[in-house]
Amino acid sequence: MKREPAFNIPPVIVAVLAVLALVHAVRMFVLTPDQNIDVLWLFAFDPVRYGTGILPPEVLPGGLGAQIWTFVTYALLHASWIHLGVNAIWLLPFGTAIARRFGALRFLIFFAVTAAAGALAHLFAYGGQNAPVIGASAAISGTMAGAMRFAFQRGGPLSFRRTGGEADFRIPAAPLSRVLGEPAVLVFLLVWFGINLLFGFISLPSSMGGGEVVAWQAHVGGFLAGLLLFSWFDPAPNSRYFDDGGATRH
């Protein structure tokens, strides 16, 4: 049997990366600085929209509509090419694993839900403060957590004993209680949460001006959503969904 590459990138992952790159390229090379700020105000997620300040939400750019769409659209924006590149590096292995198991539509919904969960966590952390957040990190954290449910198991697509075929993506997902009892997973969780807590002490330049800390709370929100909501999206390994090619590949 011919062994497939470990990271046989699905078209939906290629498309997501292309959209993220295109959005950033337009902001950097086409829009004026003022237009770029307008885009950030319209599509970045900012808890100030949900506060009780002097300005009502409908006065802010985007009005009431932006209170809804920014829960997801902030994930399409990045602070720099480095920011985008780091997210792309993490999306390739973990997003590929999830996309090949879920298929394109389920993956996109999962990506949006975990992004929204990250925004919600950021909102709880910052209340009605002016603390804008951008980047796909929360959604990518969700794919990392979702992949933990199957990808590192024996025979899984990111395990050392994978077969290299489509069957790697069809293995039954381990129950959450079992996953959290695996020593390798516990080490991964400790390192992941430790790094994200460390981010709370790091200040980076913001595309909206000034210095901003890394939005680690959003990362945690997306991660927990991916871990806890994985089974809502996961097709049964013996279902017709897999037989009909739901787990796409490229």
C-alpha positions as MATLAB code, in Angstrom:
seq = 'MKREPAFNIPPVIVAVLAVLALVHAVRMFVLTPDQNIDVLWLFAFDPVRYGTGILPPEVLPGGLGAQIWTFVTYALLHASWIHLGVNAIWLLPFGTAIARRFGALRFLIFFAVTAAAGALAHLFAYGGQNAPVIGASAAISGTMAGAMRFAFQRGGPLSFRRTGGEADFRIPAAPLSRVLGEPAVLVFLLVWFGINLLFGFISLPSSMGGGEVVAWQAHVGGFLAGLLLFSWFDPAPNSRYFDDGGATRH';
ca = [
       0.000    0.000    0.000;
       1.305    3.419   -0.919;
       1.965    5.530    2.150;
       0.372    8.981    2.018;
       2.067   12.100    3.385;
       1.301   12.832    7.041;
      -0.007   16.270    6.085;
      -2.076   15.717    2.951;
      -3.581   19.208    3.013;
      -7.346   19.365    2.330;
      -8.616   22.043   -0.061;
     -10.539   23.765    2.745;
      -7.304   24.391    4.658;
      -5.647   25.764    1.527;
      -8.687   28.001    1.009;
      -8.652   29.287    4.607;
      -4.943   30.100    4.395;
      -5.476   31.829    1.041;
      -8.293   33.968    2.449;
      -6.244   34.942    5.501;
      -3.281   35.894    3.296;
      -5.470   37.806    0.843;
      -7.180   39.785    3.608;
      -3.850   40.749    5.125;
      -2.312   41.612    1.756;
      -5.215   43.935    0.921;
      -4.896   45.665    4.272;
      -1.138   46.079    3.932;
      -0.769   46.950    0.236;
      -4.105   48.288   -1.001;
      -5.816   50.174    1.798;
      -4.628   53.478    3.170;
      -3.751   53.622    6.884;
      -7.072   55.298    7.628;
      -8.986   52.685    5.630;
      -7.135   49.939    7.457;
      -8.200   51.417   10.791;
     -11.778   51.525    9.518;
     -11.587   47.820    8.634;
     -10.232   46.993   12.066;
     -13.022   48.915   13.758;
     -15.602   47.127   11.608;
     -14.309   43.571   11.896;
     -12.016   43.246   14.934;
     -13.616   42.030   18.152;
     -13.659   44.721   20.838;
     -15.384   44.360   24.238;
     -16.049   48.104   24.224;
     -19.075   47.365   22.023;
     -20.744   45.554   24.910;
     -19.964   48.007   27.687;
     -22.041   50.676   29.371;
     -19.911   53.630   28.340;
     -20.953   57.056   27.123;
     -21.229   55.955   23.481;
     -24.004   53.431   22.770;
     -23.035   50.404   20.608;
     -24.947   51.707   17.582;
     -22.695   54.792   17.449;
     -19.531   52.688   17.041;
     -18.477   51.689   13.487;
     -20.620   48.808   12.283;
     -23.334   49.495   14.816;
     -25.381   46.640   16.184;
     -24.470   44.345   13.285;
     -20.798   44.430   14.244;
     -21.753   43.136   17.674;
     -22.637   39.879   15.932;
     -20.241   39.394   13.017;
     -17.087   40.451   14.898;
     -17.370   37.284   17.015;
     -16.014   35.516   13.912;
     -14.558   38.137   11.555;
     -11.771   39.081   13.963;
     -10.218   35.703   13.148;
      -9.651   36.837    9.539;
      -7.392   39.734   10.597;
      -3.766   39.593   11.711;
      -1.348   42.084   13.173;
       1.577   41.212   10.873;
       2.868   38.651    8.406;
       4.726   36.984   11.286;
       1.480   36.719   13.239;
      -0.216   35.186   10.210;
       2.723   32.878    9.494;
       2.829   31.479   13.035;
      -0.900   30.771   12.906;
      -0.515   29.117    9.509;
       2.210   26.819   10.853;
      -0.106   25.590   13.621;
      -3.162   25.370   11.370;
      -1.475   23.089    8.846;
      -1.068   19.960   11.028;
      -4.003   20.370   13.409;
      -6.443   21.948   10.970;
      -5.598   19.268    8.427;
      -6.353   16.512   10.917;
      -9.730   18.040   11.807;
     -10.674   18.900    8.216;
      -9.913   15.442    6.891;
     -12.070   13.938    9.612;
     -14.940   16.437    9.538;
     -15.031   17.481    5.895;
     -15.069   21.057    4.640;
     -18.458   22.264    5.889;
     -18.173   20.817    9.378;
     -14.649   22.139    9.636;
     -15.682   25.685    8.725;
     -18.519   25.644   11.257;
     -16.188   24.228   13.908;
     -13.643   26.943   13.061;
     -16.302   29.663   13.414;
     -17.702   28.259   16.673;
     -14.291   28.032   18.336;
     -13.434   31.535   17.117;
     -16.673   32.810   18.683;
     -15.858   30.971   21.903;
     -12.487   32.713   21.977;
     -14.149   36.091   21.509;
     -16.605   35.300   24.299;
     -13.756   34.435   26.661;
     -12.031   37.695   25.716;
     -15.254   39.570   26.418;
     -15.554   38.031   29.883;
     -11.925   38.890   30.615;
     -12.125   42.532   29.548;
     -15.769   43.478   30.127;
     -16.600   46.744   28.368;
     -12.986   47.887   28.019;
     -11.419   49.012   24.762;
      -9.326   45.875   24.212;
      -9.545   44.828   20.536;
      -8.402   41.370   19.520;
      -7.568   39.973   16.069;
      -6.156   36.723   14.739;
      -7.176   33.115   14.108;
      -5.340   31.790   17.169;
      -8.500   30.985   19.147;
      -9.971   28.932   16.311;
      -6.639   27.207   15.708;
      -6.449   26.435   19.422;
      -9.845   24.794   18.960;
      -8.481   22.560   16.208;
      -5.546   21.620   18.432;
      -7.912   20.582   21.209;
     -10.188   18.707   18.811;
      -7.258   16.832   17.315;
      -6.317   15.624   20.793;
      -9.476   13.506   20.789;
      -8.161   11.193   18.036;
      -5.018   12.288   16.211;
      -2.439   11.152   18.790;
      -4.023    7.770   19.478;
      -2.338    4.643   18.184;
      -3.014    4.604   14.460;
      -4.109    8.252   14.449;
      -2.845   10.687   11.797;
      -0.331   12.389   14.110;
       0.853    9.230   15.899;
       4.074    7.353   15.246;
       2.111    4.206   14.318;
      -0.092    5.738   11.641;
      -0.710    3.819    8.453;
      -0.603    6.907    6.253;
      -4.048    6.239    4.802;
      -7.522    7.716    5.162;
      -8.310    5.158    7.867;
      -6.073    7.133   10.243;
      -8.726    9.849   10.309;
     -11.595    7.413   10.964;
     -10.455    5.875   14.225;
     -13.008    6.253   17.033;
     -12.475    9.348   19.126;
     -11.442    8.596   22.684;
     -13.834    9.663   25.469;
     -12.827   12.937   27.044;
     -12.161   11.274   30.406;
      -9.724    8.871   28.755;
      -8.014   11.627   26.784;
      -7.414   13.666   29.928;
      -5.913   10.612   31.606;
      -3.198   10.092   28.999;
       0.246   11.178   30.287;
       1.273   12.596   26.908;
      -1.932   14.646   26.727;
      -1.475   15.927   30.267;
       2.053   17.080   29.418;
       0.727   18.750   26.260;
      -1.986   20.513   28.270;
       0.438   21.719   30.927;
       2.834   23.098   28.318;
       0.046   24.655   26.255;
      -1.668   26.361   29.174;
       1.690   27.397   30.656;
       2.734   29.099   27.429;
      -0.582   30.889   27.148;
      -0.435   32.110   30.737;
       3.058   33.406   29.986;
       1.557   35.357   27.085;
      -0.353   37.367   29.664;
       2.898   39.086   30.620;
       4.036   39.833   27.051;
       3.128   43.130   25.377;
       3.124   43.370   21.588;
       2.354   46.228   19.174;
      -1.296   46.480   18.199;
      -2.630   47.185   14.727;
      -5.067   49.581   16.328;
      -2.341   51.556   18.056;
      -0.507   51.204   21.353;
       0.735   48.076   23.091;
      -1.539   45.103   23.703;
      -0.984   41.877   25.583;
      -1.448   38.625   23.701;
      -5.091   37.577   23.970;
      -4.379   34.344   25.835;
      -7.896   34.260   27.260;
      -9.254   33.971   23.720;
      -6.833   31.103   23.059;
      -8.111   29.301   26.142;
     -11.735   29.909   25.169;
     -11.210   28.461   21.700;
      -9.248   25.519   23.087;
     -11.904   24.584   25.646;
     -14.644   24.887   23.020;
     -12.745   22.589   20.659;
     -12.167   20.065   23.412;
     -15.717   20.047   24.792;
     -17.715   20.501   21.575;
     -15.712   18.103   19.402;
     -18.306   15.317   19.687;
     -21.044   17.645   18.344;
     -19.252   17.785   14.997;
     -17.591   14.381   14.879;
     -19.204   11.888   12.469;
     -19.359    8.303   13.674;
     -16.394    6.343   12.244;
     -18.719    3.737   10.711;
     -21.207    6.214    9.265;
     -21.964    6.713    5.571;
     -20.479   10.189    5.924;
     -16.996    8.669    5.706;
     -17.975    6.213    2.990;
     -19.314    9.055    0.856;
     -16.040   10.938    1.060;
     -16.925   13.395    3.824;
     -13.366   13.342    5.050;
     -11.938   15.341    2.178;
      -8.350   15.182    1.033;
      -6.150   16.916   -1.477;
];
